Each structure stands twice: as C-alpha cells, then as structure tokens.
Amino acid sequence: MQHQVLNDLFWLKDRVEEMPVLFIGHGSPMNAIEDNEFSNYWKNLGKQLPKPEAILVISAHWLTKGTLVTANSTLETIHDFRGFPQPLFDVNYDVQGSPELAKDIVKLSLDQHEIHEDLTWGLDHGAWSILCHLFPEANIPVLQLSIDYYKGSDYHLEIGRQLKALRKKGVLIIGSGNIVHNLSAIDWKNMNTDNYAYDWAIESNEIIKNAVLTGDYKSLIDYKNKGVSLQYAIPTPDHYFPLLYTLGLVNKNDNVHIFNDKYVGGSLSMTSFLFG
C-alpha cells in the first residue's frame, strides 16, 4: 500500500473497475452548515469522486445488537442531537434508499456474519452531515449499515471484508466516525485554536495513521492493549469502529490518501482516509 500525498485527486475520475473507500472524521454536527476547511474539502472531494451507483455509510451513531442494513425505499433525516442552533435542525437530506441493494448485502452475509434488513432507521448526522457536502443534490441512493456494539474489533473488520464485492458494483462505502474522539476531555477554551491537541491525542493519531499506512491491522484490532494514549483517544469504540469496516474493504494494491489531518479542541482528530 502506498501513501498518496497529491492534493489533486484527478485520478479518481478514471476509476472504472471499483469504487474507492472512505473513512471520514465527521466531528461536530455543525460541520454540516459551517463553511470551514473540513466541509470545503468534502465539497471538493465530492467533485473528484466517480459518481456512485449507491452509497453505503457505516456511522458511529447507529449502534445495535446484531448488524442491520436499511431497506427503506426512502431515508428521512434524523436530527440525533440536542442543544444546537435551529439552522442545524432545519437541514433535511432526505434521500432515496435501495431495498434491492439491501437484499444483496444480506445475501453477501449469509455464509458469514449475518446482516438483517431494517425498516425503522433513517439517515443520522454521521451520514448526512458529510453527504450534504459530498453530494449536495441528494440524488444518489443511500443505505446505512449499523454497528453491532456488542462485538469485538475483529468482527467489524470481517464485516467489511465480506462486503468487498460492492466496490465493483459501483457502491461507495463510507465509514464515518473519528479515530481520536474523547468528548469528555475537550478543551472548550481552545475550540477555536487551530490544530490544538493534547500530547496523547497526537501520539494516538500518529500510531493509528502509521498502522493504516503499513497495513498493520492486527494492532488496530488490538487497540485496547496499545498503551495509555490510545485508551484516552478511544474511551468508547463507537467512533473508532467505522475505521475497521473500511480497512476490511481495502485491497493490497490500493493507495491511501490522508486528508483533514487536524485536531479540534485538544481531544478530537478529523483525520480521514481515502483508499483506492
């Protein structure tokens, strides 16, 4: 795996055999309505990506027992937060779903870790806060895959592996979370300080990036035993697990492009990866 450092991602448009894979650090829901360096990158990235046939999002904000995939014909916007300004609640990113693709995903799982259809979920902010910038016209079918919060790290990587065939069917798969995510440790006084981070956040972010670049997925699965810094960075795995799904989808010949590699409030990193 090579580290692709070019800012110009024109090569993405030429991909015809399979779609790239994304892990996006989504950060605050306010990124959905703010014009900042993170949302601007998402907008530009959306223009560079080949148009998907469908999008599958694994969001840190849909935690279940068992793994589910939305099978609705339409997905309504879920405002799954409190205490934010009204303009954020006014955002609607209602999109078409794909019951047919949901059935295909269930079939892919029958011989391994089973996935079941769900008709109750919509599109949570881990999905729509980034999709509204990547694909603002909301004209591509979207599905969400839930995270079984009761399973270990290796399970989530394996779910990604069993969905690899979707890349060749034009499905863009996005893991949405944050690899360093400790909200209880946020330094609110330094929220507007550019790229401010605690030492343990920087150390953890670099450890995870290096493991991704070298293909050391074993250490990423075993993150709980990799030192105190990672324990601070990942106090709960909900925002970390989406990365493991995307790593399960990666091929050996994929390049990796790191973007939005910055910190917010000391204890959160927006570091994101594109594999393709």
JOWOZI-V70424 format. One record per helix or strand of 3 or more residues. SS is the DSSP state (~ for helix, > for strand). FROM is the first residue (numbers start at 1). TO is the last residue. If there is no record, write none. Layout:
BEGIN
SS FROM TO
SS FROM TO
END
This chain:
BEGIN
> 2 4
~ 10 14
> 21 25
~ 29 32
~ 37 48
> 54 64
> 67 70
~ 86 89
~ 99 108
> 115 118
~ 125 134
> 141 148
~ 153 162
~ 164 169
> 171 177
~ 183 185
~ 188 190
~ 199 214
~ 217 221
~ 223 225
~ 228 233
~ 238 248
> 255 259
> 272 275
END
